[in-house]
């Protein structure tokens, strides 16, 4: 199994949905058991809602601010963030070239 960001970015935007009227801004890269890896590249705003699994983000490109619960932090390429299952989070004020890997794993509700 392997994935390359450039090839995945070429598949975005994806399917048009109510949440993504301009087309989905993510694509699944890898999956195994409870783990899945996506490439996420929103434009303008980040409409995420809390997820049912724990998450890791690894910023590939772009800059901005990440809101994780009540904490805001700046990000740039190479930044990494952990978000526990169910926690409110989103990327804010990000540049047009923003893209990040997202890793979901574990049981619904997260690991305790």
MARLUM-329026 format. One record per residue (C-alpha): x, y, z. Coordinates in steps of 0.1 Angstrom, whole numbers, padded with zeros to 4 digits, always signed. Layout:
XYZ ...
// end
This chain:
+0000+0000+0000 +0012+0035-0008 -0001+0069-0018 +0012+0101-0032 -0002+0135-0024 +0002+0149-0059 -0018+0121-0075 -0045+0124-0049 -0048+0162-0053 -0056+0156-0090 -0087+0137-0078 -0101+0167-0059 -0127+0181-0061 -0147+0149-0058 -0184+0141-0056 -0209+0170-0052 -0228+0167-0020 -0249+0191+0002 -0219+0196+0025 -0196+0200-0005 -0216+0219-0033 -0183+0225-0052 -0172+0189-0048 -0157+0169-0019 -0123+0183-0009 -0109+0150+0004 -0100+0116-0011 -0092+0083+0007 -0056+0072+0001 -0052+0040+0022 -0073+0018+0045 -0066-0012+0067 -0087-0025+0096 -0099+0005+0116 -0073+0028+0100 -0079+0051+0070 -0058+0078+0055 -0072+0107+0035 -0058+0137+0018 -0079+0168+0027 -0076+0201+0008 -0105+0225+0016 -0109+0258-0002 -0121+0290+0016 -0137+0273+0047 -0135+0241+0065 -0170+0226+0071 -0159+0197+0093 -0178+0184+0122 -0164+0162+0149 -0155+0126+0138 -0163+0094+0156 -0126+0081+0155 -0094+0096+0168 -0075+0116+0142 -0040+0128+0133 -0033+0156+0108 +0001+0160+0091 +0002+0193+0071 +0017+0189+0036 +0014+0225+0024 +0000+0259+0033 -0003+0280+0064 -0031+0291+0087 -0047+0285+0121 -0060+0252+0135 -0088+0253+0161 -0087+0222+0183 -0114+0223+0210 -0107+0257+0227 -0071+0259+0215 -0060+0279+0184 -0025+0273+0169 -0007+0284+0138 +0004+0257+0113 +0027+0254+0084 +0041+0224+0064 +0054+0198+0088 +0029+0206+0116 +0011+0177+0132 -0021+0177+0153 -0040+0150+0173 -0078+0154+0177 -0096+0130+0200 -0129+0115+0187 -0159+0137+0191 -0139+0170+0196 -0148+0201+0176 -0120+0212+0153 -0114+0230+0121 -0088+0248+0100 -0092+0286+0097 -0076+0314+0077 -0057+0290+0056 -0039+0296+0024 -0052+0284-0010 -0024+0258-0012 -0034+0241+0021 -0034+0203+0020 -0030+0178+0049 -0029+0141+0055 -0056+0129+0079 -0053+0095+0097 -0084+0080+0114 -0080+0049+0136 -0095+0030+0164 -0129+0023+0178 -0159+0047+0175 -0156+0071+0204 -0118+0069+0203 -0092+0052+0224 -0094+0059+0262 
// end
